[in-house]
């Protein structure tokens, strides 16, 4: 496999999944855009994956295990595998977000303990 | 540990590391902003971590193993652990990007094979 893979995501796509497009081996990443008033049509949890969400633009909310969390651009969320989650755009504004899916407890060293200045 | 953690990253910070702020267990994520003409002051590789970069705004380039890759907002890059990488903003425009660090080959199931509709 090549040492790197590049892929461009344009802003007009409702959902792009990057695992295969980037040849990822340690994560799945999706880029998502809900229109104003829209939502993911179901709640979900995970067997073993932690999810990390980044709100890149707009406004909305997540409901996690019955608790409502208001979301604006710049907000980040970690959700444990067992959390029952569902995402909603605001009624008057869309919500764009990145979702990163990784195996919980899989990270060992990082940054100073995994990086090599060269 | 709580089922979720939320953290807000404001746009005026040059670098924010999220591992501890979000209690991450499967990734480290950093949010980075290089000013016009700026660069990460060193090249680096990794022992075992794959890195996934997302350009959120601006323009610049990465040099990976001597190859120059032009970058604009919406570009995503996977870099294998051994790739020697360095990031640069354009001379006349800054470069903002997210860097996701995960253990290479750590992902097992994902989405349809790890998610549970509930």
gemmi code that builds the backbone of each chain (N, CA, C; Angstrom):
import gemmi

chains = {
    "A": [
        ("UNK", (0.856, -1.201, 0.000), (0.000, 0.000, 0.000), (0.885, 1.243, 0.000)),
        ("UNK", (0.452, 2.249, -0.732), (1.181, 3.515, -0.780), (1.326, 4.113, 0.617)),
        ("UNK", (2.378, 4.892, 0.809), (2.595, 5.509, 2.121), (1.519, 6.544, 2.434)),
        ("UNK", (0.852, 7.074, 1.387), (-0.255, 7.992, 1.669), (-1.368, 7.830, 0.640)),
        ("UNK", (-2.557, 8.282, 1.026), (-3.693, 8.339, 0.113), (-4.364, 9.689, 0.325)),
        ("UNK", (-4.785, 10.319, -0.754), (-5.476, 11.612, -0.668), (-6.860, 11.471, -1.285)),
        ("UNK", (-7.835, 12.148, -0.679), (-9.201, 12.117, -1.205), (-9.860, 13.453, -0.902)),
        ("UNK", (-10.615, 13.988, -1.859), (-11.265, 15.290, -1.655), (-12.761, 15.100, -1.415)),
        ("UNK", (-13.270, 15.747, -0.387), (-14.702, 15.714, -0.084), (-15.286, 17.089, -0.374)),
        ("UNK", (-16.201, 17.165, -1.344), (-16.828, 18.456, -1.648), (-17.971, 18.705, -0.674)),
        ("UNK", (-18.333, 19.963, -0.532), (-19.272, 20.343, 0.524), (-20.725, 19.995, 0.228)),
        ("UNK", (-21.029, 19.582, -1.009), (-22.435, 19.387, -1.364), (-22.905, 17.937, -1.199)),
        ("UNK", (-22.119, 17.114, -0.527), (-22.486, 15.711, -0.393), (-23.098, 15.450, 0.984)),
        ("UNK", (-24.240, 14.743, 1.054), (-24.868, 14.522, 2.366), (-24.056, 13.601, 3.270)),
        ("UNK", (-23.365, 12.616, 2.687), (-22.554, 11.708, 3.505), (-21.475, 11.064, 2.649)),
        ("UNK", (-20.248, 11.113, 3.129), (-19.132, 10.449, 2.462), (-18.430, 9.586, 3.498)),
        ("UNK", (-18.195, 8.320, 3.144), (-17.471, 7.407, 4.039), (-16.068, 7.226, 3.492)),
        ("UNK", (-15.071, 7.373, 4.353), (-13.693, 7.479, 3.884), (-12.858, 6.199, 4.020)),
        ("UNK", (-13.350, 5.195, 4.714), (-12.524, 4.000, 4.977), (-11.903, 3.447, 3.699)),
        ("UNK", (-12.711, 3.197, 2.697), (-12.199, 2.606, 1.463), (-11.523, 3.655, 0.581)),
        ("UNK", (-12.057, 4.866, 0.578), (-11.471, 5.923, -0.258), (-10.062, 6.300, 0.186)),
        ("UNK", (-9.783, 6.158, 1.478), (-8.453, 6.520, 2.004), (-7.624, 5.295, 2.376)),
        ("UNK", (-8.170, 4.092, 2.191), (-7.471, 2.859, 2.619), (-7.115, 2.906, 4.100)),
        ("UNK", (-8.080, 3.313, 4.920), (-7.836, 3.419, 6.358), (-7.737, 2.031, 6.992)),
        ("UNK", (-6.889, 1.913, 8.012), (-6.739, 0.633, 8.727), (-7.002, 0.774, 10.227)),
        ("UNK", (-7.080, 2.014, 10.723), (-7.267, 2.207, 12.158), (-8.528, 2.965, 12.516)),
        ("UNK", (-9.326, 3.338, 11.529), (-10.528, 4.124, 11.786), (-11.449, 4.055, 10.580)),
        ("UNK", (-12.720, 4.337, 10.797), (-13.618, 4.748, 9.729), (-13.951, 6.196, 10.026)),
        ("UNK", (-14.041, 7.018, 8.996), (-14.402, 8.419, 9.159), (-15.507, 8.726, 8.163)),
        ("UNK", (-16.561, 9.386, 8.626), (-17.586, 9.852, 7.690), (-17.749, 11.352, 7.827)),
        ("UNK", (-18.104, 11.975, 6.695), (-18.345, 13.419, 6.631), (-19.826, 13.576, 6.310)),
        ("UNK", (-20.546, 14.276, 7.178), (-22.010, 14.251, 7.136), (-22.604, 15.656, 7.115)),
        ("UNK", (-23.711, 15.816, 6.408), (-24.424, 17.099, 6.407), (-25.924, 16.824, 6.485)),
        ("UNK", (-26.542, 17.297, 7.567), (-27.998, 17.206, 7.722), (-28.595, 18.562, 7.348)),
        ("UNK", (-29.668, 18.587, 6.549), (-30.307, 19.867, 6.226), (-31.088, 20.393, 7.436)),
        ("UNK", (-31.423, 21.677, 7.414), (-32.264, 22.251, 8.482), (-33.501, 21.387, 8.687)),
        ("UNK", (-33.792, 21.070, 9.934), (-34.958, 20.248, 10.243), (-34.737, 18.758, 10.078)),
        ("UNK", (-33.561, 18.364, 9.580), (-33.293, 16.947, 9.318), (-32.646, 16.241, 10.492)),
        ("UNK", (-32.634, 14.932, 10.430), (-31.953, 14.143, 11.461), (-31.489, 12.824, 10.876)),
        ("UNK", (-30.569, 12.180, 11.550), (-30.295, 10.782, 11.255), (-31.570, 10.025, 11.627)),
        ("UNK", (-32.079, 9.154, 10.733), (-33.424, 8.607, 10.952), (-33.506, 7.490, 11.994)),
        ("UNK", (-32.441, 7.273, 12.736), (-32.480, 6.207, 13.759), (-31.439, 6.537, 14.824)),
        ("UNK", (-31.615, 5.959, 16.005), (-30.571, 6.012, 17.034), (-29.722, 4.751, 16.912)),
        ("UNK", (-28.445, 4.874, 17.332), (-27.610, 3.683, 17.279), (-26.584, 3.686, 18.407)),
        ("UNK", (-26.043, 2.508, 18.651), (-24.934, 2.322, 19.581), (-23.887, 1.493, 18.837)),
        ("UNK", (-22.835, 1.082, 19.527), (-21.798, 0.270, 18.885), (-21.421, -0.917, 19.751)),
        ("UNK", (-20.916, -1.955, 19.106), (-20.427, -3.123, 19.849), (-19.119, -2.795, 20.545)),
        ("UNK", (-18.133, -2.305, 19.779), (-16.830, -2.048, 20.398), (-16.185, -0.736, 19.987)),
        ("UNK", (-16.836, 0.041, 19.149), (-16.189, 1.267, 18.661), (-16.583, 2.522, 19.442)),
        ("UNK", (-15.566, 3.271, 19.833), (-15.740, 4.639, 20.328), (-16.000, 5.526, 19.116)),
        ("UNK", (-16.873, 6.539, 19.265), (-17.039, 7.501, 18.180), (-16.673, 8.896, 18.666)),
        ("UNK", (-16.053, 9.654, 17.767), (-15.642, 11.023, 18.051), (-16.297, 11.891, 16.983)),
        ("UNK", (-17.096, 12.850, 17.419), (-17.821, 13.722, 16.505), (-17.246, 15.132, 16.566)),
        ("UNK", (-17.121, 15.767, 15.406), (-16.686, 17.159, 15.316), (-17.716, 17.940, 14.511)),
        ("UNK", (-18.307, 18.955, 15.109), (-19.271, 19.794, 14.379), (-18.486, 20.830, 13.583)),
        ("UNK", (-18.551, 20.741, 12.255), (-17.762, 21.636, 11.413), (-18.527, 22.894, 11.023)),
        ("UNK", (-19.849, 22.832, 10.965), (-20.633, 24.055, 10.722), (-22.073, 23.822, 11.112)),
        ("UNK", (-22.794, 24.920, 11.304), (-24.214, 24.840, 11.603), (-24.505, 24.639, 13.075)),
        ("UNK", (-25.686, 24.073, 13.321), (-26.199, 24.006, 14.675), (-27.186, 22.849, 14.774)),
        ("UNK", (-27.270, 22.228, 15.940), (-28.210, 21.127, 16.119), (-28.078, 20.554, 17.504)),
        ("UNK", (-28.371, 19.270, 17.609), (-28.258, 18.613, 18.926), (-28.008, 17.130, 18.744)),
        ("UNK", (-27.466, 16.528, 19.797), (-27.411, 15.077, 19.906), (-28.272, 14.685, 21.087)),
        ("UNK", (-28.925, 13.548, 20.999), (-29.563, 12.959, 22.175), (-28.799, 11.671, 22.474)),
        ("UNK", (-28.191, 11.613, 23.660), (-27.385, 10.454, 24.055), (-27.974, 9.882, 25.338)),
        ("UNK", (-28.441, 8.650, 25.263), (-29.087, 7.992, 26.415), (-30.151, 8.901, 27.036)),
        ("UNK", (-30.909, 9.574, 26.182), (-32.023, 10.396, 26.652), (-31.663, 11.816, 27.032)),
        ("UNK", (-30.366, 12.134, 27.046), (-29.932, 13.487, 27.420), (-29.677, 14.317, 26.154)),
        ("UNK", (-30.180, 15.556, 26.133), (-30.009, 16.425, 24.973), (-28.748, 17.267, 25.123)),
        ("UNK", (-27.905, 17.259, 24.104), (-26.666, 18.045, 24.094), (-26.740, 19.000, 22.912)),
        ("UNK", (-26.781, 20.294, 23.179), (-26.836, 21.294, 22.112), (-25.469, 21.357, 21.426)),
        ("UNK", (-25.476, 21.525, 20.102), (-24.232, 21.488, 19.329), (-24.094, 22.702, 18.417)),
        ("UNK", (-22.897, 23.276, 18.402), (-22.546, 24.352, 17.466), (-21.178, 24.045, 16.867)),
        ("UNK", (-20.820, 24.756, 15.818), (-19.522, 24.551, 15.166), (-18.397, 24.711, 16.186)),
        ("UNK", (-17.438, 23.794, 16.141), (-16.323, 23.806, 17.080), (-16.514, 22.840, 18.236)),
        ("UNK", (-17.717, 22.290, 18.380), (-17.955, 21.295, 19.441), (-17.435, 19.930, 19.017)),
        ("UNK", (-16.835, 19.252, 19.980), (-16.379, 17.869, 19.813), (-17.063, 16.998, 20.860)),
        ("UNK", (-17.382, 15.774, 20.477), (-18.000, 14.813, 21.396), (-17.300, 13.475, 21.290)),
        ("UNK", (-16.974, 12.871, 22.426), (-16.653, 11.445, 22.467), (-17.885, 10.714, 22.965)),
        ("UNK", (-18.244, 9.601, 22.320), (-19.352, 8.774, 22.784), (-18.848, 7.342, 22.939)),
        ("UNK", (-19.033, 6.781, 24.127), (-18.621, 5.389, 24.392), (-19.466, 4.434, 23.557)),
        ("UNK", (-18.949, 3.233, 23.282), (-19.676, 2.306, 22.403), (-21.145, 2.120, 22.787)),
        ("UNK", (-21.415, 1.984, 24.072), (-22.777, 1.623, 24.503), (-23.755, 2.786, 24.502)),
        ("UNK", (-23.288, 4.008, 24.287), (-24.193, 5.170, 24.310), (-25.181, 5.123, 23.153)),
        ("UNK", (-26.462, 5.257, 23.450), (-27.493, 5.290, 22.398), (-27.599, 6.736, 21.927)),
        ("UNK", (-27.233, 6.987, 20.678), (-27.081, 8.359, 20.173), (-27.903, 8.610, 18.917)),
        ("UNK", (-28.359, 9.836, 18.765), (-29.042, 10.256, 17.533), (-28.776, 11.743, 17.322)),
        ("UNK", (-28.549, 12.146, 16.072), (-28.174, 13.523, 15.744), (-29.261, 14.224, 14.943)),
        ("UNK", (-29.444, 15.515, 15.270), (-30.494, 16.336, 14.664), (-29.920, 17.698, 14.281)),
        ("UNK", (-30.267, 18.197, 13.111), (-29.994, 19.597, 12.772), (-31.042, 20.477, 13.450)),
        ("UNK", (-30.706, 21.772, 13.616), (-31.706, 22.720, 14.118), (-32.830, 22.862, 13.089)),
        ("UNK", (-33.965, 23.359, 13.551), (-35.101, 23.528, 12.636), (-34.794, 24.542, 11.536)),
        ("UNK", (-33.957, 25.552, 11.874), (-33.707, 26.653, 10.938), (-32.274, 26.687, 10.412)),
        ("UNK", (-31.502, 25.622, 10.665), (-30.102, 25.626, 10.214), (-29.610, 24.180, 10.113)),
        ("UNK", (-28.800, 23.906, 9.085), (-28.253, 22.569, 8.925), (-27.166, 22.262, 9.945)),
        ("UNK", (-26.729, 21.027, 9.961), (-25.658, 20.584, 10.866), (-24.688, 19.726, 10.058)),
        ("UNK", (-23.426, 20.181, 9.993), (-22.393, 19.394, 9.307), (-21.412, 18.883, 10.337)),
        ("UNK", (-21.057, 17.610, 10.226), (-20.158, 17.030, 11.235), (-19.361, 15.876, 10.649)),
        ("UNK", (-18.213, 15.675, 11.275), (-17.347, 14.531, 10.989), (-17.583, 13.499, 12.087)),
        ("UNK", (-17.642, 12.220, 11.712), (-17.725, 11.147, 12.709), (-16.537, 10.205, 12.528)),
        ("UNK", (-15.768, 10.034, 13.587), (-14.575, 9.172, 13.578), (-14.890, 7.939, 14.424)),
        ("UNK", (-14.722, 6.780, 13.830), (-15.051, 5.522, 14.507), (-13.746, 4.755, 14.746)),
        ("UNK", (-13.429, 4.480, 15.988), (-12.191, 3.757, 16.340), (-12.515, 2.686, 17.368)),
        ("UNK", (-11.690, 1.664, 17.431), (-11.915, 0.624, 18.436), (-11.569, 1.183, 19.818)),
        ("UNK", (-12.516, 1.116, 20.745), (-12.271, 1.637, 22.099), (-11.053, 0.954, 22.706)),
        ("UNK", (-10.236, 1.733, 23.399), (-9.049, 1.244, 24.109), (-7.955, 0.687, 23.190)),
        ("UNK", (-8.006, 1.042, 21.912), (-6.997, 0.516, 20.975), (-5.738, 1.362, 20.919)),
        ("UNK", (-5.803, 2.626, 21.358), (-4.631, 3.493, 21.239), (-3.595, 3.135, 22.293)),
        ("UNK", (-2.371, 2.974, 21.864), (-1.275, 2.750, 22.820), (-0.512, 4.069, 22.936)),
        ("UNK", (0.727, 4.158, 22.470), (1.414, 5.445, 22.514), (0.825, 6.433, 21.527)),
        ("UNK", (1.123, 7.726, 21.721), (0.715, 8.751, 20.754), (1.564, 9.994, 20.971)),
        ("UNK", (1.648, 10.782, 19.921), (2.426, 12.032, 19.925), (3.853, 11.762, 20.440)),
        ("UNK", (4.210, 12.209, 21.617), (5.597, 12.112, 22.073), (6.070, 10.670, 22.262)),
        ("UNK", (5.141, 9.745, 22.517), (5.556, 8.353, 22.749), (5.408, 7.482, 21.501)),
        ("UNK", (4.871, 8.041, 20.425), (4.793, 7.272, 19.179), (5.462, 8.003, 18.019)),
        ("UNK", (5.571, 9.313, 18.115), (6.159, 10.090, 17.031), (7.677, 10.004, 17.021)),
        ("UNK", (8.250, 10.194, 15.837), (9.697, 10.180, 15.645), (10.049, 11.421, 14.831)),
        ("UNK", (10.786, 12.337, 15.425), (11.255, 13.499, 14.666), (12.328, 13.011, 13.704)),
        ("UNK", (12.229, 13.405, 12.444), (13.189, 12.857, 11.476), (13.452, 13.839, 10.332)),
    ],
    "B": [
        ("UNK", (-16.327, 5.931, 33.675), (-16.258, 7.094, 32.790), (-17.645, 7.366, 32.212)),
        ("UNK", (-17.968, 8.644, 32.077), (-19.252, 9.042, 31.496), (-19.399, 8.469, 30.087)),
        ("UNK", (-20.643, 8.269, 29.672), (-20.881, 7.712, 28.337), (-20.475, 8.699, 27.240)),
        ("UNK", (-20.419, 9.996, 27.582), (-19.949, 10.954, 26.578), (-19.158, 12.067, 27.252)),
        ("UNK", (-18.320, 12.739, 26.440), (-17.601, 13.935, 26.878), (-17.734, 14.955, 25.756)),
        ("UNK", (-17.929, 16.213, 26.127), (-18.030, 17.289, 25.129), (-16.942, 18.310, 25.407)),
        ("UNK", (-16.375, 18.873, 24.340), (-15.340, 19.892, 24.493), (-15.448, 20.844, 23.312)),
        ("UNK", (-15.294, 22.145, 23.577), (-15.403, 23.123, 22.491), (-14.022, 23.667, 22.114)),
        ("UNK", (-13.739, 23.690, 20.834), (-12.479, 24.241, 20.328), (-12.785, 25.542, 19.594)),
        ("UNK", (-12.267, 26.661, 20.105), (-12.495, 27.944, 19.439), (-11.485, 28.112, 18.302)),
        ("UNK", (-11.828, 28.962, 17.362), (-11.041, 29.044, 16.121), (-9.721, 29.788, 16.275)),
        ("UNK", (-9.501, 30.456, 17.399), (-8.316, 31.308, 17.516), (-7.128, 30.601, 18.179)),
        ("UNK", (-7.205, 29.281, 18.319), (-6.126, 28.558, 18.995), (-5.208, 27.893, 17.968)),
        ("UNK", (-3.882, 28.035, 18.096), (-2.983, 27.444, 17.102), (-2.974, 25.910, 17.133)),
        ("UNK", (-3.141, 25.333, 18.334), (-3.173, 23.867, 18.411), (-3.884, 23.429, 19.686)),
        ("UNK", (-4.828, 22.510, 19.532), (-5.524, 21.930, 20.683), (-5.435, 20.412, 20.557)),
        ("UNK", (-5.028, 19.757, 21.631), (-4.958, 18.286, 21.659), (-6.142, 17.770, 22.469)),
        ("UNK", (-6.859, 16.793, 21.911), (-8.146, 16.416, 22.492), (-8.126, 15.144, 23.332)),
        ("UNK", (-7.056, 14.382, 23.298), (-7.044, 13.088, 23.993), (-7.522, 13.214, 25.436)),
        ("UNK", (-6.923, 14.094, 26.204), (-7.288, 14.228, 27.616), (-8.578, 15.030, 27.783)),
        ("UNK", (-8.787, 16.033, 26.950), (-9.996, 16.853, 27.068), (-11.269, 16.056, 26.782)),
        ("UNK", (-11.158, 15.038, 25.919), (-12.330, 14.232, 25.570), (-12.288, 12.830, 26.189)),
        ("UNK", (-11.248, 12.524, 26.959), (-11.084, 11.173, 27.526), (-11.100, 10.104, 26.433)),
        ("UNK", (-10.349, 10.359, 25.363), (-10.321, 9.415, 24.240), (-9.542, 8.164, 24.612)),
        ("UNK", (-9.973, 7.016, 24.063), (-9.279, 5.746, 24.330), (-8.832, 5.051, 23.040)),
        ("UNK", (-9.321, 5.533, 21.883), (-8.982, 4.869, 20.631), (-8.278, 5.773, 19.638)),
        ("UNK", (-8.004, 7.011, 20.023), (-7.382, 7.964, 19.100), (-6.834, 9.148, 19.877)),
        ("UNK", (-5.888, 9.841, 19.283), (-5.591, 11.214, 19.674), (-6.013, 12.065, 18.488)),
        ("UNK", (-6.587, 13.224, 18.766), (-6.997, 14.147, 17.717), (-6.450, 15.517, 18.071)),
        ("UNK", (-5.845, 16.189, 17.106), (-5.439, 17.574, 17.338), (-6.073, 18.476, 16.287)),
        ("UNK", (-6.329, 19.716, 16.697), (-6.906, 20.740, 15.821), (-5.831, 21.809, 15.682)),
        ("UNK", (-5.428, 22.078, 14.441), (-4.228, 22.867, 14.193), (-4.487, 24.017, 13.231)),
        ("UNK", (-3.797, 25.135, 13.450), (-3.889, 26.282, 12.530), (-2.491, 26.855, 12.332)),
        ("UNK", (-2.014, 26.802, 11.089), (-0.741, 27.424, 10.734), (-1.033, 28.765, 10.077)),
        ("UNK", (-0.339, 29.827, 10.463), (-0.545, 31.116, 9.801), (0.065, 31.118, 8.398)),
        ("UNK", (-0.336, 32.060, 7.573), (0.266, 32.199, 6.234), (1.782, 32.222, 6.362)),
        ("UNK", (2.440, 31.437, 5.539), (3.895, 31.380, 5.562), (4.465, 30.483, 6.643)),
        ("UNK", (3.607, 29.932, 7.486), (4.077, 29.109, 8.602), (4.164, 27.626, 8.250)),
        ("UNK", (4.836, 26.878, 9.102), (4.905, 25.428, 8.927), (5.110, 24.764, 10.277)),
        ("UNK", (4.819, 23.482, 10.336), (5.275, 22.684, 11.468), (6.805, 22.694, 11.378)),
        ("UNK", (7.503, 22.981, 12.488), (8.951, 23.238, 12.378), (9.819, 21.993, 12.254)),
        ("UNK", (9.218, 20.850, 12.032), (10.008, 19.615, 11.889), (9.196, 18.614, 11.069)),
        ("UNK", (9.881, 17.636, 10.496), (9.203, 16.499, 9.871), (9.139, 15.377, 10.902)),
        ("UNK", (8.112, 14.513, 10.761), (8.035, 13.397, 11.704), (7.416, 12.180, 11.042)),
        ("UNK", (7.644, 11.044, 11.676), (7.012, 9.782, 11.301), (6.438, 9.188, 12.590)),
        ("UNK", (5.929, 7.970, 12.519), (5.372, 7.323, 13.721), (5.870, 5.894, 13.845)),
        ("UNK", (5.865, 5.414, 15.076), (6.234, 4.015, 15.308), (5.120, 3.087, 14.841)),
        ("UNK", (3.907, 3.313, 15.317), (2.809, 2.398, 14.956), (1.503, 3.089, 14.611)),
        ("UNK", (1.461, 4.403, 14.645), (0.183, 5.085, 14.399), (0.004, 5.576, 12.966)),
        ("UNK", (-1.137, 5.242, 12.400), (-1.627, 5.834, 11.158), (-2.134, 7.233, 11.503)),
        ("UNK", (-1.918, 8.204, 10.601), (-2.508, 9.521, 10.819), (-3.451, 9.863, 9.662)),
        ("UNK", (-4.558, 10.519, 10.030), (-5.562, 10.943, 9.058), (-5.710, 12.454, 9.221)),
        ("UNK", (-5.460, 13.179, 8.135), (-5.510, 14.636, 8.170), (-6.713, 15.129, 7.378)),
        ("UNK", (-7.388, 16.141, 7.902), (-8.505, 16.801, 7.226), (-8.212, 18.289, 7.163)),
        ("UNK", (-8.153, 18.844, 5.972), (-7.957, 20.290, 5.826), (-9.313, 20.970, 5.962)),
        ("UNK", (-9.482, 21.765, 7.015), (-10.782, 22.393, 7.287), (-10.892, 23.776, 6.660)),
        ("UNK", (-9.784, 24.471, 6.471), (-9.828, 25.759, 5.762), (-8.429, 26.149, 5.318)),
        ("UNK", (-8.383, 27.062, 4.349), (-7.110, 27.585, 3.889), (-6.460, 26.712, 2.832)),
        ("UNK", (-5.142, 26.871, 2.732), (-4.403, 26.270, 1.617), (-2.961, 26.067, 2.060)),
        ("UNK", (-2.335, 25.013, 1.544), (-0.943, 24.753, 1.879), (-0.460, 23.500, 1.184)),
        ("UNK", (0.481, 22.823, 1.830), (1.001, 21.596, 1.233), (1.549, 20.694, 2.326)),
        ("UNK", (1.626, 19.405, 1.992), (2.370, 18.453, 2.802), (3.525, 17.952, 1.946)),
        ("UNK", (4.654, 17.680, 2.590), (5.729, 16.951, 1.908), (5.849, 15.615, 2.618)),
        ("UNK", (5.605, 14.535, 1.857), (5.636, 13.174, 2.421), (6.687, 12.373, 1.664)),
        ("UNK", (7.703, 11.933, 2.378), (8.810, 11.188, 1.763), (9.331, 11.912, 0.513)),
        ("UNK", (9.434, 13.239, 0.613), (10.001, 14.026, -0.474), (9.024, 14.446, -1.547)),
        ("UNK", (7.811, 13.934, -1.499), (6.792, 14.283, -2.513), (5.895, 15.404, -1.996)),
        ("UNK", (5.667, 16.419, -2.838), (4.823, 17.548, -2.440), (3.371, 17.292, -2.816)),
        ("UNK", (2.468, 17.462, -1.858), (1.033, 17.277, -2.071), (0.344, 18.593, -1.751)),
        ("UNK", (-0.251, 19.225, -2.762), (-0.957, 20.489, -2.553), (-2.247, 20.224, -1.788)),
        ("UNK", (-2.604, 21.118, -0.883), (-3.758, 20.910, -0.013), (-4.697, 22.117, -0.026)),
        ("UNK", (-5.999, 21.820, -0.130), (-7.043, 22.850, 0.011), (-8.126, 22.298, 0.937)),
        ("UNK", (-9.007, 23.178, 1.391), (-10.101, 22.758, 2.273), (-10.908, 21.635, 1.628)),
        ("UNK", (-11.224, 20.616, 2.423), (-11.954, 19.456, 1.919), (-11.053, 18.286, 1.581)),
        ("UNK", (-9.739, 18.516, 1.554), (-8.808, 17.419, 1.286), (-8.596, 16.581, 2.550)),
        ("UNK", (-8.540, 15.278, 2.352), (-8.217, 14.322, 3.411), (-6.988, 13.534, 2.987)),
        ("UNK", (-6.140, 13.204, 3.941), (-4.925, 12.405, 3.706), (-4.824, 11.305, 4.745)),
        ("UNK", (-4.541, 10.098, 4.312), (-4.051, 9.045, 5.210), (-2.552, 8.953, 5.029)),
        ("UNK", (-1.800, 8.896, 6.122), (-0.354, 8.703, 6.038), (0.022, 7.483, 6.890)),
        ("UNK", (0.703, 6.534, 6.294), (1.157, 5.333, 7.012), (2.193, 5.727, 8.066)),
        ("UNK", (2.342, 4.906, 9.123), (3.258, 5.279, 10.214), (4.638, 5.711, 9.728)),
        ("UNK", (5.193, 4.995, 8.778), (6.586, 5.227, 8.389), (6.788, 6.440, 7.476)),
        ("UNK", (5.725, 7.051, 6.999), (5.863, 8.198, 6.090), (6.461, 9.409, 6.805)),
        ("UNK", (7.502, 9.970, 6.232), (8.127, 11.184, 6.800), (7.342, 12.378, 6.278)),
        ("UNK", (6.665, 13.110, 7.163), (5.702, 14.142, 6.748), (5.988, 15.486, 7.395)),
        ("UNK", (5.695, 16.543, 6.653), (5.777, 17.895, 7.208), (4.725, 18.766, 6.528)),
        ("UNK", (4.091, 19.646, 7.283), (2.979, 20.458, 6.777), (3.344, 21.931, 6.747)),
        ("UNK", (2.872, 22.604, 5.684), (3.178, 24.015, 5.432), (1.911, 24.750, 5.007)),
        ("UNK", (1.698, 25.940, 5.548), (0.664, 26.827, 5.013), (1.201, 27.482, 3.737)),
        ("UNK", (0.275, 27.977, 2.898), (0.688, 28.754, 1.728), (1.334, 30.061, 2.190)),
        ("UNK", (2.098, 30.680, 1.308), (2.755, 31.942, 1.675), (1.739, 33.056, 1.963)),
        ("UNK", (0.599, 32.997, 1.270), (-0.379, 34.083, 1.371), (-1.688, 33.662, 2.048)),
        ("UNK", (-1.719, 32.486, 2.655), (-2.962, 32.012, 3.273), (-2.631, 30.973, 4.332)),
        ("UNK", (-3.356, 30.995, 5.443), (-3.129, 30.008, 6.498), (-3.656, 28.632, 6.115)),
        ("UNK", (-3.358, 27.650, 6.949), (-3.822, 26.272, 6.742), (-4.328, 25.746, 8.082)),
        ("UNK", (-5.621, 25.387, 8.111), (-6.187, 24.789, 9.328), (-6.516, 23.333, 9.041)),
        ("UNK", (-6.159, 22.466, 9.975), (-6.389, 21.036, 9.740), (-6.560, 20.289, 11.047)),
        ("UNK", (-7.274, 19.180, 10.928), (-7.437, 18.220, 12.019), (-6.479, 17.069, 11.754)),
        ("UNK", (-5.830, 16.566, 12.791), (-4.987, 15.370, 12.666), (-5.501, 14.298, 13.620)),
        ("UNK", (-5.828, 13.136, 13.067), (-6.361, 12.003, 13.832), (-5.284, 10.921, 13.869)),
        ("UNK", (-4.906, 10.510, 15.068), (-3.836, 9.523, 15.241), (-4.463, 8.236, 15.786)),
        ("UNK", (-4.322, 7.149, 15.063), (-4.894, 5.860, 15.487), (-3.853, 4.765, 15.277)),
        ("UNK", (-3.984, 3.685, 16.023), (-3.039, 2.575, 15.845), (-3.339, 1.885, 14.508)),
        ("UNK", (-2.333, 1.780, 13.647), (-2.538, 1.144, 12.347), (-3.063, -0.273, 12.533)),
        ("UNK", (-4.012, -0.660, 11.686), (-4.585, -2.016, 11.689), (-5.381, -2.360, 12.943)),
        ("UNK", (-5.781, -1.352, 13.701), (-6.523, -1.630, 14.942), (-8.026, -1.767, 14.728)),
        ("UNK", (-8.540, -1.251, 13.600), (-9.993, -1.291, 13.403), (-10.449, -2.694, 13.026)),
        ("UNK", (-11.468, -3.178, 13.697), (-12.055, -4.475, 13.325), (-13.365, -4.177, 12.591)),
        ("UNK", (-14.520, -4.472, 13.155), (-15.767, -4.103, 12.488), (-15.990, -2.607, 12.504)),
        ("UNK", (-16.883, -2.108, 11.635), (-17.274, -0.706, 11.660), (-18.601, -0.539, 10.917)),
        ("UNK", (-19.305, 0.507, 11.260), (-20.598, 0.832, 10.661), (-21.526, -0.394, 10.712)),
        ("UNK", (-21.819, -1.030, 9.601), (-22.816, -2.091, 9.595), (-22.409, -3.307, 10.423)),
        ("UNK", (-21.103, -3.526, 10.595), (-20.674, -4.713, 11.353), (-20.347, -4.392, 12.810)),
        ("UNK", (-20.397, -3.106, 13.198), (-20.178, -2.774, 14.604), (-21.349, -1.978, 15.191)),
        ("UNK", (-22.106, -1.318, 14.348), (-23.231, -0.516, 14.820), (-24.437, -1.373, 15.178)),
        ("UNK", (-25.252, -0.844, 16.096), (-26.473, -1.519, 16.537), (-27.584, -0.467, 16.482)),
        ("UNK", (-28.576, -0.675, 15.615), (-29.724, 0.231, 15.589), (-30.555, -0.038, 16.844)),
        ("UNK", (-30.931, 1.014, 17.547), (-31.616, 0.760, 18.825), (-32.583, 1.895, 19.148)),
    ],
}
model = gemmi.Model(1)
for chain_id, residues in chains.items():
    chain = gemmi.Chain(chain_id)
    for i, (resn, *xyz) in enumerate(residues, 1):
        res = gemmi.Residue()
        res.name, res.seqid = resn, gemmi.SeqId(i, " ")
        for name, pos in zip(("N", "CA", "C"), xyz):
            atom = gemmi.Atom()
            atom.name, atom.element = name, gemmi.Element(name[0])
            atom.pos, atom.b_iso = gemmi.Position(*pos), 0.0
            res.add_atom(atom)
        chain.add_residue(res)
    model.add_chain(chain)
structure = gemmi.Structure()
structure.add_model(model)
structure.setup_entities()
